[in-house]
Amino acid sequence: MQTFSRLCAIAFGVMMTALCVVIAIETVLRKLFNHSLAGVDELSGYAIAIGAPLCFAVAAVEQSHIRINLLHMRMPRGLKAATNLMSALALASLAIFLAVFTVGTVRETQLFGSVAQTPWMTPLIWPQAAWLFTTGVFTIASLLLALRACRLALQGRTDALLRDFGPDSVEDELEAELSDLEARA
């Protein structure tokens, strides 16, 4: 899963870097030559729509989404494991909801042959197909994680459920920061 996460992060990074280059070119063209590429804002919207599910997948796999650890660290082990399981199931449920919504939107776009209300008049099926693909990536990642959490819970492997699906402890975060500091020095 780490390779999967890294590939999603690289894809997002390349897409955002390319978008930054296009925005920089647009800015220079406007300031120096009073000319616009017309549609960079459209590309930005597509990049966010396509990139967001990739970021969601990375956050899910890396367990780097924001959590309120104050209550979690005070819970008994069994309740911690149960909340970790519920968290994985809730994230998978959200991913399924987003996937169903995205499929509906893409079907409607295809049915009506919708185009963007921009100078490029882009057939919306193209960016929405990419959006559907990345939403599928997030959904598959979330489902695999939820299935793994369920398997660990059914097997009674509480330690693995706590380790793999729980937030980092203060000690873990401190250790990670210190090793990062050491690597930079």
Disulfide bonds with the S-S distance in Angstrom:
none
